[in-house]
Amino acid sequence: MSYNKKAVLAANTAAIGLLLRLEKEQRTATEEEQKVLRSYQGFGGLKCILNRTDHPEDIRYWAKSEQDLFAPTCALKQLIYREAPSADMAKRYWESIKASVLTSFYTDTRIVNAIADSLEKTDVTFRTCLDPSLGMGAFAETLAPHVGRVDAFEKDLLTARIAQSLHPLGQSTIFVQQAPFESIEERAEADKYDLIASNIPFGDFMVYDRAYNKGQDVIKKESTRAIHNYFFIKGLDSIREGGVLAFITSQGLLDAPRNEAFRRYLMENSKLISAIRLPGGMFSENAGTEVGSDLIVLQKQSGKGIATSDEEKFVQTIAVPKGDGFSMAFTHSALFEGNWEDIQSHTIATTRVMGTDPYGKPTWEYQFEDGIQEMADSLREQLSHDVEERFDRKLYHTGVAMSEEERQVEAEKKLRKLGVTAGLSGQKEKKEQSTPQEEKEANDAYNLMPKAIQKQLPKLYSTQKELVGDKTAYARYFFPMGAYTAYLLEYDPRPE
């Protein structure tokens, strides 16, 4: 379904009017009213909000193609100024809407569901989650059932108020704060989140972060010059070692040569789980924009260095020449250089053609032949593969990465699970049979134990008198005297 500006503006107006009434009546929304609030789509596709609306004759300043939006835009402004608790608050609401026009592009929940399903392939529990750019809560609401708590930041005043009405304090595991991401140090403990996921704002908008702007770290200071770079660097600062960052962002992060320093910083301090170029038009239904975007998933590993060829490509950009063979048409990430077969592991698009970006400059256009549901299914399949292949569970649980040997064992387990055994090492997944000497040692240790302790042991044995699991670990679990227990299990009687 195509983006209908008039319908979106009407839905937004209804949601804002309801919000102002709820705040005036100091009550929470009913189930039916929540549906109205959820119809709010933001103003990312409604640049008409920036036009003059003070007097009826201001319509002459509007483009002919948007003049049918003049009356409903005026009605929205009048509603806000009439129903807001004060003229100052009304002005804040209106200015907040105008400021959000260039950054509020909300994500289809089917895409977010695909990301959430893929993250379940990690087989770990994410206890704390952060959404630093909430919008209407697609990420927060989708992830909330899978995590213990979601902290959500939303800079836009009206959007945050609507989200707070949908998730009242104390009645939800989603905690909404009307605040920009850069204020996180004042409101939450940094470096604590297991997972950070969002569709982040993009563009050359400067951010003021006192710690970054006044600090000595050049990368962090420079990141504040472009909001998408800042979100990645700040996001990495906000998760613990082994934690996961999953952001949908503009293609500029990967394609722009000027962002190389930021890409290098990310690859030197995190493990690349996935980088997937999404088809153009993914936001066309929700925000009326064809902007190209990428999904980037990282696992924090501070100071690791660049470890794989894909991580090298993540840092690099390649110049694409014009047809004349001499001059450069544009640059793009090295991840997308080569024949279509070479890059398919990094995109869910079904084809790409030469086209133009929103500024009229030449670029590759990544296209998808089916609808948004099929797009989500393809994303789920590709991202699930990447997560299963690259996510480091040991790093997540301990902050220490797996060794090459441990990675090999993990890979073999996955292959055996799929029924592939050819070419694998002779190690059996189950514990090897004990030798007669090991059986004798175990029996000796068992026989030396006091009778009161022996009575507790049969529960550890199977019918074949084999210990279930690790002998030492189980013995230590059952008996507080760990050193004594280890001595018994390691006892090796020798003739005098």
C-alpha positions as CSV (number, residue, x, y, z in Angstrom):
1,M,0.0,0.0,0.0
2,S,1.5,3.4,-1.0
3,Y,2.0,6.2,1.5
4,N,-1.0,8.5,1.6
5,K,0.0,11.9,3.1
6,K,-3.5,13.1,3.7
7,A,-4.5,9.9,5.5
8,V,-1.3,9.9,7.6
9,L,-1.8,13.5,8.6
10,A,-5.4,12.8,9.6
11,A,-4.3,9.8,11.7
12,N,-1.6,11.9,13.4
13,T,-4.0,14.7,14.1
14,A,-6.5,12.2,15.7
15,A,-3.7,10.7,17.9
16,I,-2.4,14.1,19.0
17,G,-5.9,15.4,19.8
18,L,-6.6,12.3,21.9
19,L,-3.2,12.6,23.7
20,L,-4.0,16.2,24.7
21,R,-7.4,15.2,25.9
22,L,-6.0,12.3,28.0
23,E,-3.4,14.6,29.6
24,K,-6.1,17.2,30.4
25,E,-8.3,14.5,32.0
26,Q,-5.3,12.9,33.7
27,R,-6.2,9.4,32.8
28,T,-4.8,6.4,30.8
29,A,-6.1,5.4,27.4
30,T,-8.8,2.8,27.0
31,E,-8.2,-0.2,24.7
32,E,-10.1,1.5,21.9
33,E,-8.2,4.8,22.4
34,Q,-4.9,2.9,22.3
35,K,-5.7,1.9,18.7
36,V,-6.0,5.6,17.9
37,L,-2.7,6.4,19.5
38,R,-1.0,3.5,17.6
39,S,-2.2,4.9,14.3
40,Y,0.3,7.8,14.8
41,Q,3.1,7.5,12.2
42,G,5.2,10.6,12.9
43,F,6.0,13.3,10.4
44,G,9.0,11.9,8.5
45,G,7.1,11.9,5.2
46,L,5.2,15.2,5.8
47,K,7.6,18.0,5.1
48,C,4.6,20.2,4.5
49,I,4.7,20.8,8.3
50,L,7.7,23.1,7.6
51,N,5.6,25.4,5.4
52,R,4.0,28.6,6.5
53,T,0.5,28.2,8.1
54,D,-0.1,31.4,10.0
55,H,-2.7,33.0,7.6
56,P,-5.1,31.6,5.0
57,E,-3.1,33.4,2.2
58,D,0.0,31.5,3.1
59,I,-1.2,28.7,0.8
60,R,0.4,30.6,-2.0
61,Y,3.8,29.6,-0.7
62,W,2.9,25.9,-0.9
63,A,3.7,23.7,-3.9
64,K,0.6,22.9,-5.9
65,S,1.1,19.2,-5.3
66,E,0.7,19.7,-1.6
67,Q,-1.9,22.5,-1.4
68,D,-4.6,19.9,-0.5
69,L,-2.6,19.4,2.8
70,F,-2.7,23.1,3.7
71,A,-6.2,23.0,5.5
72,P,-5.5,19.9,7.6
73,T,-2.0,21.2,8.5
74,C,-3.6,24.4,9.7
75,A,-6.2,22.5,11.6
76,L,-3.5,20.4,13.4
77,K,-1.7,23.6,14.4
78,Q,-4.9,25.2,15.7
79,L,-5.7,22.0,17.6
80,I,-2.4,22.0,19.4
81,Y,-2.5,25.7,20.3
82,R,-6.1,25.3,21.5
83,E,-5.8,22.1,23.6
84,A,-2.3,22.4,24.9
85,P,-2.1,23.4,28.6
86,S,-0.3,26.6,27.8
87,A,0.9,28.7,24.9
88,D,4.5,27.8,25.8
89,M,3.8,24.1,25.7
90,A,1.9,24.4,22.4
91,K,4.9,26.1,20.9
92,R,7.2,23.3,22.2
93,Y,4.9,20.7,20.7
94,W,4.8,22.4,17.3
95,E,8.5,23.0,17.2
96,S,9.2,19.4,18.2
97,I,7.0,18.2,15.3
98,K,8.9,20.4,12.8
99,A,12.3,19.2,14.2
100,S,11.3,15.6,13.7
101,V,10.5,15.8,10.0
102,L,14.0,14.9,8.8
103,T,14.6,12.0,11.2
104,S,11.4,10.2,12.1
105,F,11.1,7.2,9.7
106,Y,9.4,4.4,11.6
107,T,10.0,0.7,10.9
108,D,7.4,-1.9,9.8
109,T,6.8,-4.3,12.6
110,R,7.3,-7.3,10.2
111,I,10.9,-6.2,9.7
112,V,11.5,-5.9,13.4
113,N,9.9,-9.3,14.1
114,A,12.4,-10.8,11.6
115,I,15.3,-9.2,13.5
116,A,13.9,-10.4,16.9
117,D,13.4,-13.9,15.6
118,S,17.0,-14.0,14.3
119,L,18.4,-12.7,17.6
120,E,16.8,-15.7,19.4
121,K,19.3,-17.9,17.5
122,T,22.0,-16.6,19.9
123,D,20.5,-19.0,22.5
124,V,21.2,-16.4,25.3
125,T,19.0,-14.3,27.5
126,F,19.0,-10.6,27.0
127,R,18.1,-9.2,30.4
128,T,18.5,-5.5,29.7
129,C,17.7,-3.8,26.4
130,L,17.9,-0.2,25.2
131,D,16.1,1.5,22.3
132,P,17.8,4.9,21.9
133,S,15.4,6.2,19.3
134,L,12.0,4.8,20.2
135,G,9.7,6.4,17.6
136,M,6.4,4.5,17.9
137,G,8.1,1.6,19.7
138,A,8.3,-1.1,17.0
139,F,11.7,-2.3,18.4
140,A,10.8,-1.9,22.0
141,E,7.4,-3.6,21.8
142,T,8.7,-6.5,19.7
143,L,11.7,-7.2,21.9
144,A,10.0,-6.6,25.3
145,P,8.5,-10.2,25.5
146,H,12.0,-11.6,25.0
147,V,14.0,-9.5,27.5
148,G,13.6,-8.5,31.2
149,R,13.4,-4.7,30.7
150,V,13.5,-2.2,27.8
151,D,14.7,1.4,28.4
152,A,13.6,3.7,25.6
153,F,14.7,7.2,24.7
154,E,12.7,9.5,22.4
155,K,13.7,13.0,21.7
156,D,10.5,14.2,20.0
157,L,8.1,15.6,22.7
158,L,4.8,14.4,21.2
159,T,6.0,11.0,20.1
160,A,7.4,10.4,23.6
161,R,4.2,11.4,25.2
162,I,2.2,9.1,23.0
163,A,4.6,6.2,23.8
164,Q,4.3,7.0,27.5
165,S,0.5,6.8,27.2
166,L,0.8,3.4,25.6
167,H,3.3,2.2,28.2
168,P,2.3,3.8,31.5
169,L,5.0,3.7,34.2
170,G,4.7,0.7,36.4
171,Q,2.4,-1.1,34.0
172,S,4.9,-2.2,31.4
173,T,8.4,-3.6,31.1
174,I,9.1,-0.7,28.6
175,F,10.3,2.5,30.4
176,V,9.9,5.5,28.1
177,Q,11.9,8.6,28.7
178,Q,11.4,11.9,26.8
179,A,15.0,12.6,26.3
180,P,17.7,12.4,23.6
181,F,20.2,9.5,23.6
182,E,23.0,11.8,24.4
183,S,21.6,12.3,27.9
184,I,21.9,8.6,28.8
185,E,24.7,9.2,31.4
186,E,22.3,11.4,33.4
187,R,19.5,8.8,33.3
188,A,21.0,5.3,33.1
189,E,24.1,3.4,34.0
190,A,26.4,3.3,31.0
191,D,28.1,0.1,29.7
192,K,25.3,-2.1,31.2
193,Y,23.0,-3.2,28.4
194,D,22.9,-6.7,26.9
195,L,21.2,-5.5,23.7
196,I,20.8,-2.2,21.9
197,A,18.5,-2.2,18.9
198,S,16.7,0.6,17.0
199,N,16.1,2.3,13.7
200,I,18.4,5.3,14.3
201,P,18.2,8.8,12.8
202,F,20.6,9.7,10.1
203,G,22.1,12.8,8.4
204,D,24.6,15.5,9.1
205,F,22.9,16.7,12.2
206,M,25.3,17.6,15.0
207,V,24.8,16.2,18.5
208,Y,25.9,17.9,21.7
209,D,27.3,15.3,24.1
210,R,29.3,17.0,26.8
211,A,31.5,14.0,27.6
212,Y,32.3,13.5,23.9
213,N,32.7,17.2,23.0
214,K,34.9,18.0,25.9
215,G,36.8,14.7,26.0
216,Q,40.1,13.8,24.5
217,D,39.0,10.9,22.3
218,V,39.1,12.2,18.7
219,I,36.8,9.6,17.3
220,K,34.1,10.2,19.9
221,K,34.4,14.0,19.5
222,E,34.2,13.8,15.7
223,S,31.3,11.4,15.8
224,T,29.1,14.2,17.2
225,R,29.2,15.9,13.7
226,A,26.8,13.3,12.2
227,I,24.0,11.8,14.2
228,H,24.3,8.2,12.7
229,N,28.0,8.0,13.4
230,Y,27.3,9.2,17.0
231,F,24.6,6.6,17.6
232,F,27.0,3.8,16.7
233,I,29.9,5.0,18.8
234,K,27.7,5.9,21.7
235,G,25.8,2.7,21.3
236,L,29.0,0.7,21.6
237,D,29.8,2.6,24.8
238,S,26.4,1.8,26.3
239,I,26.6,-2.0,26.0
240,R,28.7,-4.4,28.1
241,E,31.5,-6.6,26.7
242,G,29.9,-9.3,24.6
243,G,26.6,-7.4,24.3
244,V,24.9,-7.0,20.9
245,L,24.1,-3.8,18.9
246,A,21.6,-4.0,16.1
247,F,20.9,-0.8,14.2
248,I,19.0,0.0,11.0
249,T,20.9,3.0,9.5
250,S,21.3,4.9,6.2
251,Q,23.8,3.6,3.6
252,G,26.0,6.6,4.3
253,L,27.8,4.9,7.2
254,L,29.2,2.1,5.0
255,D,29.4,4.0,1.7
256,A,30.9,7.4,2.6
257,P,34.7,7.5,2.5
258,R,34.7,10.2,5.2
259,N,33.3,7.7,7.6
260,E,36.2,5.3,7.4
261,A,37.6,6.2,10.8
262,F,34.3,5.4,12.4
263,R,34.0,2.1,10.6
264,R,37.5,1.2,11.6
265,Y,36.8,2.1,15.3
266,L,33.7,-0.2,15.2
267,M,35.6,-3.1,13.7
268,E,38.5,-2.7,16.1
269,N,36.1,-2.8,19.1
270,S,33.4,-5.2,18.0
271,K,32.8,-8.4,16.2
272,L,30.9,-8.1,12.9
273,I,27.9,-10.4,13.1
274,S,26.0,-9.1,10.1
275,A,25.9,-6.2,7.6
276,I,22.9,-6.5,5.3
277,R,21.9,-4.0,2.6
278,L,18.1,-3.6,2.7
279,P,16.1,-2.8,-0.5
280,G,15.0,0.7,-1.2
281,G,11.4,1.5,-0.4
282,M,11.4,-0.4,2.9
283,F,10.0,2.7,4.6
284,S,7.7,3.8,1.8
285,E,4.5,2.5,3.4
286,N,5.3,4.0,6.8
287,A,7.2,7.2,6.0
288,G,6.8,7.8,2.3
289,T,10.6,7.6,1.6
290,E,12.7,5.5,-0.7
291,V,15.9,6.1,1.3
292,G,18.4,3.2,1.2
293,S,19.3,1.6,4.5
294,D,21.5,-1.1,6.0
295,L,21.1,-3.4,9.0
296,I,24.3,-3.7,11.0
297,V,24.7,-6.1,13.9
298,L,27.8,-6.0,16.1
299,Q,29.0,-7.8,19.2
300,K,31.2,-5.7,21.5
301,Q,34.7,-6.9,21.9
302,S,36.9,-3.9,22.9
303,G,40.4,-3.7,21.4
304,K,40.1,-6.9,19.4
305,G,41.4,-5.4,16.1
306,I,40.2,-6.3,12.6
307,A,39.9,-10.1,12.5
308,T,38.2,-11.2,9.2
309,S,38.1,-10.3,5.5
310,D,34.5,-9.1,5.9
311,E,35.6,-6.8,8.7
312,E,38.3,-5.4,6.4
313,K,35.7,-4.9,3.7
314,F,33.4,-3.2,6.2
315,V,36.1,-0.5,6.7
316,Q,36.9,0.0,3.0
317,T,35.0,1.9,0.2
318,I,35.4,1.3,-3.5
319,A,35.0,3.9,-6.3
320,V,32.5,3.0,-9.0
321,P,33.6,4.5,-12.4
322,K,31.3,6.3,-14.8
323,G,30.6,4.8,-18.2
324,D,33.5,6.7,-19.7
325,G,36.0,4.6,-17.6
326,F,37.9,7.6,-16.3
327,S,35.8,9.6,-13.8
328,M,34.2,8.3,-10.6
329,A,30.4,8.1,-10.4
330,F,30.1,7.3,-6.7
331,T,31.7,5.2,-3.9
332,H,30.2,2.3,-2.0
333,S,31.2,-0.2,0.6
334,A,33.7,-3.0,-0.4
335,L,31.1,-5.4,1.0
336,F,29.0,-4.7,-2.1
337,E,31.8,-4.7,-4.7
338,G,31.8,-7.5,-7.4
339,N,29.3,-9.6,-9.3
340,W,25.8,-10.1,-8.0
341,E,26.7,-13.6,-6.8
342,D,29.6,-12.2,-4.8
343,I,27.5,-9.8,-2.7
344,Q,24.3,-11.8,-2.2
345,S,25.3,-12.8,1.3
346,H,25.2,-9.1,2.3
347,T,21.8,-8.1,0.9
348,I,18.3,-9.4,0.7
349,A,17.5,-7.5,-2.5
350,T,16.6,-9.6,-5.5
351,T,18.4,-7.3,-8.0
352,R,20.2,-4.0,-8.2
353,V,20.2,-1.4,-11.0
354,M,22.0,1.9,-11.6
355,G,19.8,4.8,-10.3
356,T,20.0,8.0,-8.2
357,D,19.9,8.7,-4.5
358,P,17.5,11.2,-2.8
359,Y,19.9,14.0,-3.8
360,G,19.9,13.1,-7.5
361,K,23.4,11.6,-7.4
362,P,24.2,8.2,-9.2
363,T,24.1,5.1,-7.0
364,W,23.1,1.5,-7.0
365,E,19.4,0.9,-6.3
366,Y,18.7,-2.3,-4.5
367,Q,15.3,-3.7,-5.4
368,F,13.0,-6.4,-4.0
369,E,10.5,-8.0,-6.3
370,D,7.9,-9.0,-3.7
371,G,6.1,-7.3,-0.8
372,I,7.2,-6.4,2.8
373,Q,6.3,-9.8,4.3
374,E,8.5,-11.6,1.8
375,M,11.2,-9.0,2.5
376,A,10.9,-9.8,6.2
377,D,11.1,-13.5,5.6
378,S,14.3,-13.1,3.5
379,L,15.8,-10.9,6.2
380,R,15.0,-13.5,8.9
381,E,16.7,-16.3,6.9
382,Q,19.8,-14.3,6.1
383,L,20.3,-12.7,9.6
384,S,19.6,-16.0,11.3
385,H,22.4,-17.6,9.3
386,D,24.8,-14.8,10.2
387,V,23.9,-15.0,13.9
388,E,24.3,-18.8,14.1
389,E,27.6,-18.5,12.2
390,R,29.3,-15.6,14.0
391,F,27.8,-14.9,17.5
392,D,30.2,-15.8,20.3
393,R,28.3,-17.2,23.3
394,K,31.4,-17.4,25.4
395,L,32.2,-13.7,24.7
396,Y,28.6,-12.8,25.7
397,H,28.7,-14.7,29.0
398,T,32.2,-14.0,30.1
399,G,33.5,-11.0,28.1
400,V,36.3,-13.3,26.8
401,A,36.2,-14.4,23.2
402,M,36.3,-18.1,22.1
403,S,39.6,-19.5,21.1
404,E,40.1,-21.0,17.6
405,E,39.9,-24.5,19.1
406,E,36.6,-23.6,20.9
407,R,35.2,-22.1,17.6
408,Q,36.1,-25.4,15.8
409,V,34.3,-27.5,18.4
410,E,31.3,-25.2,18.2
411,A,31.2,-25.4,14.4
412,E,31.4,-29.2,14.5
413,K,28.5,-29.4,16.9
414,K,26.4,-27.3,14.6
415,L,27.4,-29.5,11.6
416,R,26.5,-32.7,13.5
417,K,23.2,-31.1,14.5
418,L,22.5,-30.8,10.7
419,G,23.6,-34.4,10.1
420,V,26.9,-33.5,8.5
421,T,29.7,-35.8,9.8
422,A,32.1,-36.2,6.8
423,G,35.5,-34.7,7.4
424,L,34.9,-33.9,11.1
425,S,37.3,-34.9,13.8
426,G,36.9,-38.2,15.5
427,Q,35.7,-36.6,18.7
428,K,32.3,-37.9,19.8
429,E,29.8,-35.5,21.1
430,K,29.0,-37.8,24.0
431,K,31.5,-38.6,26.7
432,E,33.9,-41.4,25.7
433,Q,33.7,-44.7,27.6
434,S,35.9,-44.8,30.7
435,T,38.9,-47.0,30.8
436,P,39.1,-49.9,33.4
437,Q,41.7,-47.8,35.3
438,E,39.3,-44.8,35.5
439,E,36.5,-47.1,36.6
440,K,38.6,-48.5,39.4
441,E,39.7,-45.0,40.5
442,A,36.0,-43.9,40.6
443,N,35.0,-46.9,42.6
444,D,37.9,-46.4,45.1
445,A,36.9,-42.8,45.6
446,Y,33.2,-43.9,46.1
447,N,34.1,-46.6,48.6
448,L,36.2,-44.3,50.7
449,M,33.4,-41.9,51.3
450,P,31.5,-41.9,54.6
451,K,28.2,-43.9,54.4
452,A,26.1,-40.8,55.0
453,I,27.6,-39.2,51.9
454,Q,27.3,-42.4,49.8
455,K,23.6,-42.5,50.3
456,Q,23.2,-39.2,48.4
457,L,25.2,-40.4,45.4
458,P,22.9,-42.9,43.7
459,K,20.9,-40.1,42.2
460,L,24.0,-39.2,40.2
461,Y,24.2,-42.6,38.5
462,S,22.4,-44.0,35.5
463,T,21.3,-47.6,35.3
464,Q,24.8,-48.4,33.8
465,K,26.4,-46.9,36.9
466,E,27.8,-44.1,34.9
467,L,27.9,-40.6,36.4
468,V,25.6,-38.2,34.7
469,G,27.8,-35.3,33.6
470,D,31.2,-34.4,35.1
471,K,32.1,-36.4,38.1
472,T,34.1,-33.8,39.9
473,A,31.6,-31.0,39.2
474,Y,28.6,-33.1,40.5
475,A,30.5,-34.2,43.6
476,R,31.4,-30.6,44.4
477,Y,27.9,-29.5,43.9
478,F,26.5,-32.0,46.4
479,F,29.2,-31.6,49.1
480,P,30.3,-28.2,50.5
481,M,33.7,-29.5,51.3
482,G,35.0,-28.9,47.8
483,A,38.7,-29.7,48.4
484,Y,38.0,-32.9,50.3
485,T,35.6,-34.0,47.6
486,A,38.2,-33.3,44.9
487,Y,40.7,-35.3,46.9
488,L,38.4,-38.3,47.1
489,L,37.7,-38.3,43.4
490,E,41.3,-38.0,42.5
491,Y,42.5,-40.6,45.0
492,D,44.9,-43.1,43.4
493,P,45.8,-45.9,45.9
494,R,49.4,-47.1,45.5
495,P,50.9,-50.2,47.0
496,E,53.3,-49.6,49.9
